[in-house]
Amino acid sequence: MTRDNKNSDRSEANNIGFIGLGSMGSRMAAHLCARGYRVRGHDVRAEARAAFEKEGGIWADAAKDAALGADFLVLMVVNVGQAEQLLFEAGVLDALPKESGVVLMATCPAADVERISKAVAKAGRSFVDAPVSGGVAGAASATLTIMAACANETFARAKPVLQAMGDKVHHVGSSPGQGALVKTINQLLCGVHLAAAAEAVSLGAQADIDPQVLINIFSESSASSWMLRDRGSRMIAGEPQVTSAIDIFVKDLGIVLDAGQRLKAPTPLASIAQQMFLAVSGQGFGQVDDSQVVRAYRAMTSVSGR
Amino acid sequence: MTRDNKNSDRSEANNIGFIGLGSMGSRMAAHLCARGYRVRGHDVRAEARAAFEKEGGIWADAAKDAALGADFLVLMVVNVGQAEQLLFEAGVLDALPKESGVVLMATCPAADVERISKAVAKAGRSFVDAPVSGGVAGAASATLTIMAACANETFARAKPVLQAMGDKVHHVGSSPGQGALVKTINQLLCGVHLAAAAEAVSLGAQADIDPQVLINIFSESSASSWMLRDRGSRMIAGEPQVTSAIDIFVKDLGIVLDAGQRLKAPTPLASIAQQMFLAVSGQGFGQVDDSQVVRAYRAMTSVSGR
């Protein structure tokens, strides 16, 4: 793919602003450059500049300058607080042309996304709620899952831009906040599956069954889950590598419970799963790998080391 | 595979007794015949005879005759009650040669398996606790997962026999009952994953997100599970095909909770999941497809038809 195919396989959107060039954002922006988009990017860390320019990006010293002339402004920042600060305090929304759109790709609670989308709409810009899953690996290979919620006509225009970054682009609904909720529900399943794997190996341990044997069997049986296959071996390792910490699931499952409360939808399994992650955090292990939710079960039965 | 390879790829065990030639057992026995084993089989239903003989099996009119001269006697019966009746009341154990072994492949609670194995050992025969997963499809293609628990020397002798029926043969421990427990734990994960999928689509439904879109996304994301991929679409169908009923999980998760209580291992997620299946059974839908655990969540929020 070269930067020459400017007019193939994408909408009339040519100019992209991109704020948040971290481990994921830098790779997503690089794919936009490779597809021929003119990308003006900014990051609070000035050291992000060299790598971005190497990919063909145009560096913006101030965040609001990234929005100048953009058809879509992508926000791949850390949290909702940064997104609001940039849009409403740092002048980014005012700098964005009137007919353009904001694409919020950071993971944020649905209620916050709804609030931001209303403020953006009030300012006369369109809004795409578009969280991703797939992590740094998915960002690097442009194989992210993207869960977009926005009006149909906005989605039609934004789709080619999103497809430059992910190969599984879903239009999940027309109301911003629905994309964030799908991401939230994704985390509900991940958290419950991980705690269930811990419950399974812990029950086996009480009968002296080797947990690695269980992981091997369940990885290829009807009991399998993506989380069990990915985290199973780390669950029973002594000092596992940390790819995502216990406290991330305390937070993410907290967002699930908040969403359930707001929507008046009971989520009993998610509530129990969160208690298990919270227990491990309370043991002082909030920063260890999330596979260590098994420590909550071990503590309950006081079977150390299993 | 032909019946000529009598001496390849298996132990000195040549004669197999096989009781229980139902939808799974008949296919498992056929694979033993195809591998060159001399299989004497019996089933309470005389109509099983013709198909069994067609595969090369030798029909036994009485259950105990299946055990005559057998190196291993396989029990693929409906439940633990049938297994005990056959072994201890119908004379099957007495008919089995002293140096031979009983292979219990039916799904039974671990505590019952322990009790049977002790009685078999007391009678001087060896015992293999070897439940399977994979269903009729796995039985037909000899791709069952087999979870065997028995002494090492017994496993060495039984392994080729088991490998004729399954391609994933695991020796999970040396104490009979451990195999049954692994199968129990498999069902813990299946039941929790299924209820979690229902919880996920129900939370989405409260925000008007199309459940089929959720199933599509989660089938290929980090939220995926075997159960979600297999049952997801049936969960949201009007009158889904029944491959396994709600009441099966009420029973199987009941076995999980009993095992946890016996082993003093808390299983909070399994306990919540069982309540969800039980609720649907209480609604009068114990015989509908297990994917309909979603009806428990629908009932809680009174959102009919979603």
Interface residues (C-beta under 8 A of the other chain):
Chain A: A110 S133 G134 T145 M147 K168 H170 V172 G173 S175 G177 Q178 L181 V182 I185 N186 Q187 L188 L189 C190 V192 H193 A195 A196 A197 E199 A200 S202 L203 G204 A205 Q206 A207 D208 I209 D210 V213 L214 N216 I217 F218 E220 S221 S222 A223 S224 S225 W226 M227 L228 D230 V256 A259 G260 L263 K264 A265 P266 T267 P268 L269 A270 I272 A273 Q275 M276 Y297 M300 T301
Chain B: A110 S133 G134 T145 M147 K168 H170 V172 G173 S175 G177 Q178 L181 V182 I185 N186 Q187 L188 L189 C190 V192 H193 A195 A196 A197 E199 A200 S202 L203 G204 A205 Q206 A207 D208 I209 D210 V213 L214 N216 I217 F218 E220 S221 S222 A223 S224 S225 W226 M227 L228 D230 V256 A259 G260 L263 K264 A265 P266 T267 P268 L269 A270 I272 A273 Q275 M276 Y297 M300 T301
